[in-house]
Structure formats: structure tokens, C-alpha cells
Amino acid sequence: MALKKDKQQVIGEVFDEDRLRKFLEVAPPAGVDRDYHILEKAYRGMGADNFATFVDLFIAAGHDLEARNPAGRTLAEVIAGHRHAEPYLQALAQHRT
């Protein structure tokens, strides 16, 4: 018996600024840095263009792009090996000094 997906993938969805700001309110599970969790949720839930805009909002709100997961890795370190990560990594790199 084949399993049916319960959610259809939405491609090219555009997030307005209010929707992007909602990601800034995401609460992390216990033991996970809040800023890291917010970035990871945004990475997993947005296309690259939306993510680039979100990173600008994230920085403007005073959040830390260098936040680390429980294993001590930044989001950039975690996604560096992902096949489609390059535009996301570029969005993160634009704000590094």
C-alpha cells in the first residue's frame, strides 16, 4: 500500500513582510538556541528569495546569524552540504563581517 502525502508542496510562494515576521516569533524546543531555531525554520519553510528578505528582517531585529545548534554548528555549517543551499548560504554570507 502506498502512502499518500498529507501536504502538497507549494512552489514559488511569496511571503509578505508580515508573514516573514511571524517566523521571528517561533519558539524553540528545550535546549535549542532560539536564534538558530528561527533560522532553521525559515530555511526549511521558505524559498531562497524569501529567505534572503527574511535574513534582513532577522538582522534588523537584533538576532544572531552565528547562533549554534545543540551540536555547536551554525546554520551555514549545517546546510553547506545541501544540494540546493547555495542561494541560502549567499543570503547568510551577505551579513557576515
N, C-alpha and C positions, 0 to 999 in steps of 0.2 A: 504494500500500500504506500503510495507516495504522499508525502506531507505537503500541505498547501501553505504557502506563506501567508501570514496574517496581515501583512502590511505591504502595500505597493511602494516601490521606490519612486521618489519624485525627483526628476532631473531638471536642473535649471531653475529651481525655485528661488525667488528673490525674497530676501528678508528685509523688511523696512527697519528703520533705526529703532523703533520701539521693540520690535521682536528681537533684534540683536541685543538690546539692553537687558532683555529677560534672561539671557544667558549669564549675565553678571550676578544674578540673584540665586543661581544654582547652589544648593548646599551640598557639601561633600560628605561621603561616608566617614565614619570614625577612623582616625589615623591617616587621612589623606589631606594634604595641603589644599586649602580652598582655592588658591590661585591656579594650582596645577589642575585640579578637578574641573574648574571652569574652562580652562584652555582645552583640555582633553574633550570635554562635552562639545565645545564649539567645533573642534577639529572633526569629530565624528558626525556632527549634525549639519555641517554647512559645506557648501561648495567653496572652492578656493577664493572666488571673488568676494563672497560674503564674509569668509574668514578674514581676508585682508582688511576689510572695513571694520570687522569686529575687533581685530587687534588694535586698531587705532582707538576705539572706544575703551578697550581693556586698559591700555596705557594711560589714556586721559583720566580714567577713574582711579589711577594710582596702583594698579595691580602689577604683579611681578612676572615678567616673561621667563625669568630664570627659576621659577618655583620648581620644586622637585617632587617626584612621586615617592612612595614609601621605599623604593629601591634606590633612591638617590639620583634619579635621572630626570633631566628636563624633558619637556615635550619634544623639542627639536632632536634630542638624542634618541628618544623612543621612536619617532617616526622616520628618522633618517634612512632606514632601510625599506620603508614602504614604497611600493611601486609608483604611486601617484602623489607622493609627498612633496615634490619639488616646489610647486607654487605655494604651498603652505609654509615650507621652510624659508622661502623668499620673503613671505609676509612677516615671519618672525625675525628674520635677519635684518630687515629694514629698520628695526628699532633697537638693535644691539649697537653698543658703542665699542 
